[in-house]
Amino acid sequence: MLFRNENDDFTGFLTVEDVERISGCKRIRRIEFDPTKFLGSELNFVSESGKKLLCVDFFSAAQFGTYKKISPPNLMVSLQDIGDEACAGQDPVDHSSVLLFRKGKHTVFMNTAAEDKIKSGTLNLDQLIQIGKVVASRIG
């Protein structure tokens, strides 16, 4: 939420229906910002049981380089087909996935829940990339 206007509304960039369609999960809910539940992003999606599934943060385009630099290199493989610049990866320990991309005036950071935290309804890296393409297509 850094470097953005607090009146920005990102809800149109990704819907519950988008996440359900790509993930195959049903009864997904979008939850408002709640850092006490590790849901501190602009867009937070949880499973039917209320477990974190996906968090999406929006920053200024200038922040892309900073976030890429501070991410572990083994988690950030460059991608060619999302936005102006993108990278993604999966943590080898907990299998959570991250996607970082820049398009226009936005940098978008997406992360999934670790598989050891929820046994079903976890997004894999390919699904996260598909979701990232949806978000990128809606950024003007």
C-alpha positions, -999 to 999 in steps of 0.1 A, spaced: 0 0 0 30 23 -2 32 51 -27 -5 51 -36 -35 73 -30 -56 58 -2 -87 65 -24 -74 40 -51 -98 12 -57 -83 -20 -71 -113 -43 -67 -121 -42 -104 -87 -57 -113 -95 -91 -98 -128 -107 -87 -137 -137 -66 -151 -152 -98 -118 -148 -116 -100 -166 -88 -126 -194 -86 -125 -199 -124 -87 -202 -125 -82 -221 -92 -111 -245 -96 -120 -237 -59 -155 -227 -49 -168 -204 -21 -138 -182 -22 -143 -149 -4 -126 -115 -7 -116 -101 27 -109 -65 36 -74 -55 49 -68 -73 82 -31 -76 91 -40 -94 123 -49 -124 101 -19 -119 77 -43 -103 52 -27 -70 48 -30 -65 11 -54 -44 -11 -70 -76 -23 -72 -106 0 -88 -139 -10 -95 -167 14 -108 -203 11 -142 -214 23 -127 -222 57 -112 -186 59 -76 -196 52 -54 -172 32 -54 -182 -5 -41 -151 -24 -30 -116 -15 -24 -89 -41 -6 -56 -34 -4 -25 -57 25 -1 -57 39 26 -80 58 14 -111 90 28 -96 89 2 -68 93 -28 -92 131 -27 -91 132 -24 -53 109 -54 -48 128 -75 -73 161 -66 -56 150 -76 -21 134 -109 -33 155 -140 -31 170 -146 -66 159 -183 -66 123 -171 -63 124 -146 -91 126 -160 -127 119 -135 -154 87 -138 -174 80 -123 -208 42 -123 -211 29 -103 -182 29 -65 -183 60 -45 -191 83 -66 -168 76 -96 -146 92 -123 -125 78 -152 -105 89 -181 -84 80 -208 -58 95 -212 -24 112 -247 -24 104 -251 13 67 -242 18 57 -242 -19 41 -207 -17 43 -188 -49 51 -151 -57 45 -130 -88 58 -95 -93 50 -74 -124 50 -39 -136 25 -25 -160 19 12 -167 21 31 -135 16 0 -113 38 -26 -97 18 -56 -86 30 -81 -60 10 -113 -56 16 -142 -32 -2 -174 -23 -6 -193 9 20 -219 18 8 -254 11 16 -265 46 -9 -240 60 -39 -252 40 -42 -287 26 -66 -279 -2 -74 -248 -22 -38 -238 -27 -29 -220 -59 1 -233 -78 26 -211 -97 9 -216 -131 -25 -206 -117 -9 -175 -100 6 -165 -134 -28 -169 -151 -43 -147 -124 -15 -122 -129 -24 -120 -166 -60 -112 -157 -49 -84 -135 -24 -71 -160 -51 -71 -188 -73 -48 -166 -46 -23 -158 -50 7 -181 
